[in-house]
Amino acid sequence: MESIRAGVIRPPFAVSYNARMDQLRWDALLDWISQHPFAAGVVIFLIAFCDALLIVGVAVPAAPLLFAVGALVGLGHIDGPYAVACAALGAFCGDGVSYLAGRRYGDSLKTRWPFAQNPQWLERGDAAFRRHGMKSLVIGRFVGAIRPFIPAIAGMVGMKAQKYAFATSIAAILWALAFLAPGWLLGASLDLVAAVAGRLAIVIALVLMLIAALWAAVLYTWRWLAPRAHLLLVRLLDWSHRHPVIGRYSEALIDPRKRESPSLLLLAAALVFAGWGFFQLLVSVGGGEAPSRLDLALHQAMFGLRHPLADPVMGFLATLGDAIVLAPAVAAVAAWLFWRRRRIAAWHWIAAPAFALMLGTALGWLIDLPKPPAATAVSGFSFPSQSVMLATAVYGFFAVLVAREMPGRRRVWPYVVAALLVGLLGFSRLYLGAHWLSDVLAGASLGLLWITALGLAYRRRVVRSFWVRPVAAIFFGMVLLVGAWHATRSAESMVAAFDAPVERRAVDASRWMAGDPMLALPARRNELRSRDAWPLNVQYAGHLPALIERLAAAGWTPLPQADWRGLLMMLDEDATATTLPIMPATHEGHAEALLMVREGVLPGERLVLRLWPAPIAIGDAEEPLWLGTAQTLMFSERGDGFVRYWAAQPQEAPARAQVAADAAALRVGSQDDGVLRLQAPAAAR
């Protein structure tokens, strides 16, 4: 790590070592869970118990936690009925405590903290209980906003304990089944997921979680602040009057009678938050803590999630912050504003990206930080991320620009859209390895700092309104049009530019042929589950055309890499073993460099050879080494033929033996360790 901080970039095989260590730790954790079912049951009980508790349940994320538990059940690490029983018992006991609290305190509970400050918590539960009666105990268990309060309401109104216990026990069992079932299903079908997409499923899940988190954060923050803005303004104004220096400026910014004051207050709060965040990052990187341990860990995790089907999508998202995409949209909106004589809005709109570019460039020159390994060959600066900063300035200030012209309840949606666009851009840059996490956070915080300061200036000066729909149509129309054009031209090259090169170290041929364990070559493909980590049972030294030529003469066929159309074909009821493509697989963040297939002995059987680059070169000629998997695939169906896919078979020896027989013209090394070693003849090297 110290070498990285000094500017020396860690080679890919070092990253792979850490990935293998993470895999070992994960396997050890799963083994521990399997060997200690009582401890796992206690954890499940506590999750459900805390989720049902009055007040505490508001802050407990039971849904994702029980989803994870369900996945472990589906994977076979936890007994299913046992997990359901623990979750149901925890929910029943937690509801019981809330019920007893309602019986004990009655209506006086409404006057106690925190219900006195948040009366809507009990009001929602009371309205649901009065509308549905005893059924609300079952219905309310599935509604997160009122789940912890319904039992307390039942106790407050004096519901008989027998009736309460009967209803809540049914609700607890149904709730446990419903919240464990999605993860349970995922875990049980993980063989299918691994065969179809593997890490692609994880990337999709992370993107969906990011969208949900950003959506909820912006939306619920706005909904919480909006009704309290007036009271906060009054209190802040009273406080400022007691401070002579601050009081001079507070009147211009804080006036509850002005329509713009709540928005100005929110912008001022965002300004303070963004400034504090960027200052913390600047102190961290200035103190020699870049890249941080978190930067390194996240970079390694993202590197391990690379998948050929996700790469083009992430390449497209990464272009959302390119100047070539945003410049036409900025120019078109500015031209429309000048045409409509909204000069104040136009000049502020132009200033948003212009200053962001200048400030980002200046900081890049001043703060020269080491880039991630995948970005070392790409020009530009790492800290802060200029693309993220520019996107934050443009999308963010556009939200500031148009939100003012929208009705109060709809003003939040421009900010939601801006947060989603910037968030997806930042995620794509992290996925590609273009930036460290600190680079992305610094770009976002600095962009937010600038647009909030600019937004304050704009909101205080602007007096004339404009029609939102034409501006929104012009802006997003240009972004989509130019973005689609630019992505078709540059997305593939962008992905290739950030593909971490494989740095090979020279190794004596005799050591490699003898299977020297000191070479530390991985024995299995890195995967989330051990059973999906196919053995790397083939090694080839030489250039690929020589191997392709030899195997092709023996009946093997090289296949192009399947794309999204191949993935969709698995849902085609007419797909057969002849037409269904074989999905790509990755190892150490790299897609297979070679995929060859041969007909098997049985109907619907295929023998497959996959090769990935290895961080080793053999002999004085420095022949590149390739690690591979020879495996047998069977054409399989799931869900009464709803899904068709190629399932990897556990027996790998027949496929390896077939490769050895068909590549007999190549130099074949010892297979005592279960690894077939091939070397191209001298004429083909």
N, C-alpha and C positions, 0 to 999 in steps of 0.2 A: 504493500500500500504506500509505503514511503517513496518507492520509486515512481509511482504514478504521480504523487504530489510533487515530485521533483521534475515532472515533465516527461518521464519515461512511460510509455504506454504498455500495459500488460498485454502479452500475446494471447491469441485465442485459446491455446491449450491450457493456459492458466485459468481463464474463465471457465473452461470446461471442467477443470479440476474442482473449482468451487461449486459448479452445478452438480457434480457427482457427490460431493460432500453434503449438499442440501438434500439430494435424493436419499442418501444414507440416513440422514437425520429424520426425514419424513417417514421412511420405512421403519425406523426404530420407534417412532411415535405410534405408528399404526400397530406395530407388534405389541407395544405396551398397552394400548387400548384393548386389543384382543385378549391379552393375558390378564387384564384387570377389569372385568365387566362390572363389578360392584362400584368402583370409582367412576366409571363411565355413567352408570345409572344415577349416581349422586349428582353429577354435573347436569345431566338431563333434567333431573328433578328440580335442581336449583334454578335452571333457566326458566322452566315453566312456572315455578313458584314465584320467583321475582317478577315475572311478567304479569302475574295475576294480582300482585299486591297493590293496594291503594297507594297512589302517588308514585311509588317506585316503578310500577309497570309502564308509566309514561316514557321512561328513559331506557327501557330494556329492549334491545333489538331481537326479539324472540324469533321472528320469521327467518332471517338469514342464519341464525344459530341452529335452529331446528332443521333448516334445509341442509346444513352441513352434517348434522347428526343423521338425517335421513340418507345422505349420500354414503356415510360410513356403514349404515345398515345395508344398503344395496350392494356395497362392496364386500359384505360378509364379515366386517370387523365387529359389529354389534348385533345381537339378536333382535329381530324385528319386534315380536310381541313384547319382549322385555323393555325395549325403548318406548313403545306406545304406553305400556303400563306406567313407567317412570314419569313420562310427560303428563299423562292424564292425572296421576296422583299428585304431582306437583301443582298442576292447574287447580285441582280440587282443593288442596290445602291452602293455596294462595287465595282463592276465592273465599274460602271459609274464614280466613283472617280478615278480609275486607268486609264480609258479611257481619262478623262479630263486632268490628269497629263501628259499622252503621247501627247495629242494635245498641251498642254501649252509649254512643254519643247522640244519636238521633239527629234532629234538625240543628242542634248546636254545632254539628260538624261543619255546617256552611259558614260559621263565623270564625272558624279556626284556620290557621295557616296550613297550606297555601290557598285554601278554597276561598278565603275572604278576598284575596288579590286576584284569583282566577275563578270567579263564580260559574263561568261557562262550562267548566269541567263537570260539575255535578248537574248543571242544568241540562246538558245533553243526555246524560244517563237517566235523569228523572223524566225527561220527555219521552225517551225510548221505553222506559218501564211503564209509564202511564198509557202509552199507545198500545203496547204489546203484552203487558202483564207478565205472566210467568214465561211466556215464549221469549221475552227479551233476554232471559238468562242464556238461552241457546243462541239467539240471533246476535246479541251483543258480544259474545265470546269471539266472534269472527270480525268484529269492527274494532280496529286498533284504538281509535280515538276514545271509545267509551268502555272498552273491555275491563279496565281495572275498577270502574266506578259502578257498574250495574249491580254487582253483589252488595256493595255498600248501600245503594239505594234500596235494594230489597230488605236489608236490615233496618234501614231508617223507617220504612213504611210498615214494619212489623210483620213481614211474611213469615209464616210458620216454618220452623226449621226442617220438618219432614218434607214439605213441598219444595223448599229451597234445595235440600240435599239431593232429592230425586232429579230435579231439573238440571242442576249444575253438574252432577255426575255424568249425565248423558252429554251435556255440552262439552265437558272436559275430554271425554273419550272421542267424540266427533272432531273436536279441535286438534287433539293430538294426532289423529289419523290424517286430517287434512293438511297440517303443517309439516308432517314428516313425509307424506306421500310424494311430493315433487322431487325431493332429494333422493328418496328411496328409489323412485323410478329412474332417476338419472344414474344412480350408482349401479342399479341392476342392468341398465342398458349401456354401461360404460364400454363394454366390449364392442358394441356397435359404434359408439361415438369414437372410440380409438381407431377402429377399422376405417371409419368414414372420414373423420376430420382430425382426430387427435387434438393437438394444441389449438387448432382453429376454433373449436368449441369454447376453449378457455378465453381466447381473444374476443370472440363474440360476446361471451358472458361479461367480460370486463368492460367492454364498450357499453353494453346495456346498463350495467351497474353505474358507470360514469354518467350516462345520460340521466338515469333516475336520480342520482345524487345531486347533480347540478340543478336539475329541474326542481327537485324538492327544496334544495337550499335557497335558491332565489325566490321561488314562489312563496314558501312558508315564512321566510324572513320578511318579505314584503307584507304578507297578510298579518304578521304579528306587529310590524311597525306602523302600518298605515292607520289603524284605529287609535294608536297611542301617540301619533306624531304631534297632535295639538297639545296634549298634556306635557309631552317632553319639551316642546317649544316654550311653553309658559314657564316651566321649571328652569330651563336653561337660560331664559331671558332674565328671570329673577336672580339666578346665581351670577350672571354676568354683570348685573348692576351693582353687585357688591365688590366688583373688581374694576377699579378705574381704568386700567389699561385695556382690558378685554372689553369693557363696556362701551368704549368708543366705537368699536367695530361691530358689536353685536346687533345694534339696531338695524344696520343695513342688511344683515344676513338673517336675523331672527325677528320675525314679526308674524305672530299667529293670524293677524288679519289678512295677510297677503296670501294669494292662492299658491304662489311659488315657494313659500317658506318651507313646507314639509319636504319638497323635493330638494331644496337647497340644504336642509339639515341632513338628509340622507346622503347627499353628495359630499358634504363636509365630513360626515362620519366615515364614508368610504375613503376619503382623502387621508384622514388620520390613520386608518387601518392599513392602506396601501403603503403609506410612507413608513410606518413602523415595520411592516413586513420586508420592504426592500432594504431598510437600514439594517435589519437583522441579517439578511442574506449578504449584504455588502461587508459587514463586520466579519461574518463567517469566512467568506472567501478571502478577504484581506488578511485574515489571521492564519492563512495557510491550511485551512480546512476544506479545500476544494481539490478534487472531488471528495465529498464526505463519505462516510460509511454507508449512509442511506443512498447516496448517488450510485455508489459501486454496486450495492445489493440490488437496487432496482434495475440498473443497467444489465446486470447479469441475468436477472429474471426475465426481462424483456427480450434479451438475446436468445434465451432458451425457448421463447414463445413464437419465434419466427416460423411462419408457415407460407408455402408458395401461394395458397389461395387468399391469404390475408394481405400479402405484400402489395398487390396492385390497389386494393382498397385503401390501405394506409398511405400508399404513394399519392393517391388522389386527395385524401384528406390533408396530407402534408402540403399540398399546393394551395390550400385556402389562405395561407398567409403570404404567398409570393407577391411581390410588388407588381408583377406583370398581370396578376389577376385583379388586384385591388385598385390599381391606378386607373383603368378605364371606368370603373364604378365610381370612384371618387370624382373624376373629371366630369362624368355625366351628371351626377347629382349637383356638383358645383355650378355647371352650366345652367341647369334648370333653376336653381336658386337665384342666380344672377338674372336670368330671364324674367323670373317672377318678382324681381326687385327685393329679394330678401338678402341684402348684402351682408348684414351682421351674421346671419346664419351661414352664408357662403364662406366668409373669411374664417370663421371659427372652424368650419368643416375642413377647409384646406389646411389650416394650422394643425389639426389633429394628426394626420400622417406625416406632415413635413417635419414637425419638431420631433416626433417619435423616431424617424429615421436618423436625424442628426444626433439626437441624444444617444441612441443605440450605437451608432458608429463611434462616437466619441468615447463611450464607456468601453467598447470593444478594444479600442486602441490603448486605453489606460489600464484596463484589467485584462491581461493576457493569461488566460487559464488553459491548461491542457484539455484538448478535446477528447471525446470518447474514441475508442479504437476505430470505430466504423467511420468516423468523420475526419480523420487525420488527413486524408487525401482531398478533402473538399475545402475550397477557399471560404473565407469569412471567419467570423468570430464565434466563439462558443458562448461566452457570458457577456451580456444577457442574450437570450434567444431573440434575434432581430425579427424573425418571422412571427413569433408569438407576440412580441411587443407591438409590431405593426398591426397585426390582426386585432389585438385588444384595443388599440387606439381607434381603428376604423370601425369595427363592429360595435365597440362600446360607445363611441361618441355618436354613431348613428342612432343607437338606442336612446341616448340623452336627447338627441335632436328631435326624434319623432314622438317619444313618450310624452313630452310636454303638450303635444297637440291631441292626445287621446284622452277619453274619459277616465276617471279615477280608477275604476276597477280593472281597466284594460291596460293601464300603464306598465304593469309588470311584464307583459309578454315580450316587448322588445328586449328587455334585459335578459329574459329567459333564453331567447334565441341567440343573443350575443354570447351568453355564458356557454351555451351548447357548442357554438361554432369554435370559440376559443378553446374550450375544453377538449373537443375532438382533435383540433389541430395539435394541441400540446401532447395528447396521448399518441398521436401518430408519429410525432417527432421523437418521443421516447421509445416507441416501438422500433423505429428504424435505427435507433442508436445515434441520431443526429445531435442530441443534446443530453446533458445530465439533467436530473430533476431540478437542481438549483438553477440551471440556465432557464428552464421553462418558467419556474416560479418567479425568478427575477424579471423576466420579460413581461409576464402577466402583471406583476405588482407595479412595475415601473410604468407600463401602459395604463393601468388603472389609476396610478397617481397622476399621470398627465391628463387623462380625460376627465377626472373629477375636478381638477383645478380649472381646466378649460370649461367644463360644464358649469361650474360656479360662476365664472365670468360671463358665459353666454346667458345663463338663466337670469342673471341680474340686469343684463343690458337689453335683451330682446323684448320687443313690444308687439311685433306683428306676427300673426300666425300664418300657417300655410297648410295646404291640403296634403295629408299624409299619404294617401293611396298612390298618387303618381310618383312621389319620391320613393316609396317602398318598392313599387313596381320597377322603376328605373334601376335602383341599387341592386336588388336581389336578381333582377333579370340579367344585368350585366355580369354580376358575380357568377351566376350559373352558366351563362353563355360562354364567357371568357374562360371560366374555370374548366368547363368540359373540353373546350378546345385545347387549353394548355395541358390538361391532364393527359389527354390522348397522345400528346407529343412528348411529355416529359416525365410522366409517372413512372414508366418502366426504367428510364435512365436514372431517375432519382433513387429508386429502390436499388439499382445496381451500384450507384455511387456510394451508398451507405452500407453495402454488403462488406462486412469485415473480411479483409484478405486473410488467407491461411498462410501463416509464416512457417515454413518448413525448416527443420534442423537436420543436418546431414548425419546419417547413421551408417555404420559399416554393414554391408550386405550379409555377411556371415552372422552377425548378431541378430539381425532381423529374421533371417531364414531359420535360425535356431530357436526363435521365440523367446529371446532374452526378456525376462520380466522387468528389468530395469528400464526398458523403453516406455513403460507405463501407458501402453496403448489400451483403450477401453475394451472390455470384453463384451459389453452389451450396449445397445442403443439407449441413450438417455430418454426416459419417459417417466410419466407421473406414477405409474404403477409398475411393479417389478414384472408382472406377467406380460405387460405390453412392451417391455424392454427387450426387443428381439436380440438374440446373440449375434455379435459381429463375427461371423464364422468364415469370412473370406477376406483375404488381403491380397492386393494386386499392386505390384511395382512396375511402373511404366506408363506410357501414354495410352489413353483409352482407345484410339482407333485400332491398335493392334489386337486388343481384347475383343472389341466389337466384331472385327473381321473374322477372328477365329470362332467365336460363338455363333455368329450368323451362319457360317458354313455348316455348323452342327445343328441348325434348326431353331436357334434363338432369334428373337425379333426385338430390336430396340424400339421403345415406345416414347412418344413425346409426352411432356408433362401435362397431365389433365388439368382443366380449368374448372370454373364454376358450372359450365354446361355439363361436364361430367358428373359433378355433384348432384345436379338436378335430375340427371338420368336415372339415379337410383330410385326415384319416385315414378319412373315410367314403367307401366305394367307390361310393356312390350320389350323391355330390356332383357337381354339374354347374356349368357356367358361370352358370346362372341362380340356383342356390341357394348357391354358395360365396361367403361374404362377402369383402370386401376389407379386409385387415388395416390397422390404423392405423399412422401414421408420425409421427415427432417431428422437430423442428428447434429447436435451442437449448434443449432441455429442455421444450418445449411440444408437446402434441399438436395436431394440425390442428384449427383452429376451424371449418373447413368442408371437407366431402368430397362432391363431386358426380360423378356418373358418367353416361356416355352410351354407347349401343350403337355399336360400331365397324362398319367396312365388312365385315371378315372374320368368319367364325364363331368364337366364343370370344374376340373382341376387345372391349375396353372402352377408352373415352377417359375419363380421370380428371383432375379438378381438385382440388388440395389447397391450402389457404391457412393460413398461420400469422401470428400478430401480429408486427409490426415495430416497432422502437423509434422511430418517426417519426409525426408528425401533419402533414397537408398543409394549407397555407393558413391564412387568418385564422379559418376555421371549425374548424380543427384536426380535420379528418377523419382517422380512424384509417387507417393504411396496413397492408396485408396483403401478405405475400410468399407466392408460390405456385409450384407445379409443375403444368404440364399435360403429361401423359404418356400413353403407350399401354401397356396391360396385355394379356397373352395368357394364356388358361387353359392351364396346363401340368401335366404329370405327371412324376414321378420314381419310380424303383424299380419299373418295371412296373406303374404305377398305384397304388403304395402311398401316395404323397403327391400331393396336388393343391393347386396354389397359383397365384396370379397373378404372373406374371413381368414385370418392367418391361422395356420394349423401348428400345434405344438411340436410336431416331429420335423426337425430341421435337417436331420442327417440325409434323407433321400435327395433333397434338393442340392445339398452340398456335394454329395457323391456324383450327381449328374453334372454339376459344373466341373468337377475334377475330371470326369471322363471326357466331356466335350472340349476341355481346354488342355488336353493331354500334350499338345504340341508345345505348350508353354512349360517353363521350368516349374515343377511342382515341389514344394517343400514338404517337410514332415507335418503330419496331421495328428500327432500324438496328443496335442492339447485341444483338439477339436476345431482347429483353425486351418483352413486351406490357404496356403501361400503360393501365389502365382507370380511369375516374373516374365516380362516380355523378352523374346530372344534378342540378341545383340543387334541384329539387323533392323529391328523395329524400334529400338530405343531412341 
